[in-house]
Amino acid sequence: MKVDMIIKNAFVMTMEGKGVGMIEDGAVAVKGNLIEAVGKTDEIVSQYSCEEMVDAKNKLVMPGFIDAHMHTGLAIVRGVAQDMQNWMQEGLWPFMKHVTKEDNVKGSMLNIVEGIKAGTTTFGDYDANMNDIVHNYIKTGARARVTELVNEIPDDIGDIPVGELYPFYSSIGEKKLQNNLRLFEDYHETENGRITCMFGPHGPDMMSLELMKEMQNLAEKYDTKLHMHVAQGDREIDQLEKRYGKRTIPFLDEIGYLNNRLLAVHLTEATKEETEIVANRGAAMINCSGSIGIIDGIVPPIAEFLEAGGTAALGSDQAPGNNCNNMFNEMKFVSILNKAKRQNPATFPATLAVRLATIEGAKAVGLDHEVGSLKAGKKADMIFIDLEEPTMSPVITSPIRNIVPNLVYSAKGNEVESVMVDGKFIMKDRTLLNVDEKAIVKDAQQAATAISKRANDDILKSNSPLLTMMENDEL
């Protein structure tokens, strides 16, 4: 039987079964945009002929990573809000007031390039201006699960004193909802199915109950998921208690939001009991260890969520909080932080972290029928990792195999040599094939410089501790 490509002589990590599904001296046959077969090299080569034979000796071939929760447009102000208590009000908002739609798109492209280079093939992008940002995914060739961020709050919400109720404006919500609907109508299941869409209520504290219910009905109508921040901070809990007399999760349970359509992002402030309720109701959790660790100094309750039987994914969140959008970073953080939290080095093994970044992440976002593992019939989304990089060397296979621990605790992302999505290379030999990386970096730099100039006065008035650190030559 003839296929388009055979990738042979690799360590193939299928992510099938309960572990990682490792095949030493493995091969993958690709036909069109699908995986035709996976097995030992001698078996695949004897059964199939091909147009192109790829020798992946000393490479790890595995499913591409799924970054389930990102705000890629925010990369344009990377690194402006770290090491402070009020990261949003004092750090992020003084810049965001001056970010244009064009700036968002340039920041997003920078972020997508960063993710691809570190092995992300599926991006769970959740941002404003998504009808424009989505074109970045069309250009790069990456897979994306995109969502327009919908709320009813004004752009100057950061100026409202902490503790005051947010004002809701139905006109704002309606405009953003229409953007989300347009995104769905224009782009869902386009680009050979690479682009799919969800509905994106920003959070239960940032919109009226009426709009939340409307979005819930739309998710059912279009048979898709709701991507939403849930119990993401003490500000949210305070808003819900003042407005409804309930904490976030009891409130969402009461209005029927906790079900298998919900992607509950963060759960930062959820109690153990609340975490178990979310898991038991069938909602999925997206855990962003790097972002929440830096912004809040908290380890989200993902271990408790998984122990309650929940399905979870990993996300990198946003560059102003997390600095990087790199799934190697997230795998390492989720494992190490939970070991420290439990004071138990056996907690959260490397295999679990890898599963959350691949097959479990695919289950959480509703794409496991297509991606997340290397299996005949699934989309040919895979990454090639150079095992001869110092961080992955030496390779030991017996009596202990060290590839998975090194992938999680040692690798940084530069080990990713090539990236394939939908059966096509979008990066090969560390070179992006569909976009000009240097031009993207240059465009983002010019936009960020202009934003900083426009935002200067607001930044000086923001009481940012980073200003003091600058004056003391500490930054």
Secondary structure, 3 states (H helix, E strand, C coil): CEEEEEEEEEEEECCCCCCCCEEEEEEEEEECCEEEEEEEHHHHHHHCEEEEEEECCCEEEEECEEEEEECHHHHHHCCCCCCCCCHHHHHHHHHHCCCCHHHHHHHHHHHHHHHHHCCEEEEEEEECCHHHHHHHHHHHCCEEEEEEEECCCCCCHHHCCCCCCCCCCHHHHHHHHHHHHHHHHHHCCECCCCEEEEEEECCCCCCCHHHHHHHHHHHHHHCCCEEEEECCCHHHHHHHHHHHCCCHHHHHHHCCCCCCCEEEEECCCCCHHHHHHHHHCCCEEEECHHHHHHHHCCCCCHHHHHHCCCCEEECCECHHHHCCCCHHHHHHHHHHHHHHHHCCCCCCCHHHHHHHCCHHHHHHHCCCCCCCCCCCCCECCEEEEECCCHHHCCCCCCCCCCHHHHHHHCCCCCCEEEEEECCEEEEECCEECCCCHHHHHHHHHHHHHHHHHHHHHHHHCCCCHHHHHHHCCCC
